[in-house]
Amino acid sequence: MIGSYAKEEDLQTEEVASSQIKEIGYTASGKAMYIRFGNGSVYRYSPATQEDYDNCSESESKGKHFHSVIKRSINATKIHNG
C-alpha cells in the first residue's frame, strides 16, 4: 500500500483496475503522485498537480495514460522495490 511509504498526511489513494498499475495516490501538500505497480514497486512523481492525478484516475487505460503522459513529463523517484 502506498500509505506505508508516503509520509504526507493529506495523501489520498485508490486501488485501480489495471494490468500494470495497482494503486495511485496524490498529496497536495507534497505536490506528488504515487503509483504502485503490479510488481509491488512504488514510485513518487513530482511535481504533480491534482489535475495530473484526476486525469490518471479518470482515464480509461491507466497504463496508457501513465506511459504517454506521466512517465514523459513528471520526475520519478523509486521509493520501494517490489
C-alpha positions as CSV (number, residue, x, y, z in Angstrom):
1,M,0.0,0.0,0.0
2,I,1.2,3.5,-0.9
3,G,0.4,4.8,2.5
4,S,3.1,2.7,4.0
5,Y,5.8,4.6,2.1
6,A,4.3,8.1,1.7
7,K,4.6,10.4,4.7
8,E,2.2,13.2,3.8
9,E,-1.0,13.3,6.0
10,D,-3.2,14.5,3.2
11,L,-2.5,11.5,0.9
12,Q,-5.5,10.2,-1.0
13,T,-5.2,6.8,-2.6
14,E,-7.3,4.4,-4.6
15,E,-6.8,0.9,-6.0
16,V,-7.4,0.8,-9.7
17,A,-8.3,-1.8,-12.3
18,S,-5.3,-2.0,-14.5
19,S,-2.9,-4.8,-15.6
20,Q,0.1,-2.6,-14.9
21,I,-0.9,-0.2,-12.1
22,K,-2.5,-1.4,-8.8
23,E,-2.8,1.8,-6.8
24,I,-2.5,5.6,-7.3
25,G,-2.3,8.4,-4.8
26,Y,-1.9,12.1,-4.6
27,T,-0.9,14.6,-1.9
28,A,-1.5,18.3,-2.4
29,S,1.0,19.3,0.4
30,G,3.8,17.3,-1.3
31,K,2.7,18.1,-4.8
32,A,3.3,14.5,-5.7
33,M,1.6,11.5,-7.2
34,Y,2.4,8.0,-6.1
35,I,2.0,4.9,-8.2
36,R,2.2,1.2,-7.1
37,F,2.8,-1.1,-10.0
38,G,1.8,-4.8,-10.4
39,N,5.3,-5.9,-9.3
40,G,4.9,-4.0,-6.0
41,S,7.3,-1.2,-6.8
42,V,6.2,2.3,-5.6
43,Y,7.3,5.5,-7.4
44,R,6.8,9.1,-6.4
45,Y,6.2,11.5,-9.3
46,S,6.8,15.2,-8.5
47,P,5.9,17.9,-9.1
48,A,2.4,16.8,-9.8
49,T,-0.9,18.5,-9.7
50,Q,-4.4,17.5,-8.6
51,E,-5.2,17.6,-12.4
52,D,-2.4,15.1,-13.1
53,Y,-3.9,12.7,-10.6
54,D,-7.5,13.2,-11.7
55,N,-6.6,12.7,-15.4
56,C,-4.9,9.4,-14.5
57,S,-7.6,8.3,-12.2
58,E,-10.3,9.0,-14.7
59,S,-8.5,7.6,-17.8
60,E,-9.9,4.5,-19.4
61,S,-6.5,3.0,-19.6
62,K,-4.2,3.8,-16.6
63,G,-1.2,2.2,-18.2
64,K,-1.5,4.1,-21.5
65,H,-2.0,7.4,-19.6
66,F,1.0,6.6,-17.5
67,H,3.3,5.9,-20.4
68,S,2.1,8.7,-22.7
69,V,1.8,11.5,-20.0
70,I,3.1,10.9,-16.6
71,K,6.3,9.0,-17.4
72,R,7.3,11.5,-20.1
73,S,6.6,14.7,-18.1
74,I,7.0,14.2,-14.3
75,N,10.2,13.3,-12.5
76,A,10.2,9.9,-10.8
77,T,11.8,8.6,-7.6
78,K,11.6,4.9,-6.7
79,I,10.6,4.7,-3.0
80,H,10.0,0.9,-2.7
81,N,11.3,-2.1,-4.6
82,G,8.6,-4.7,-5.4
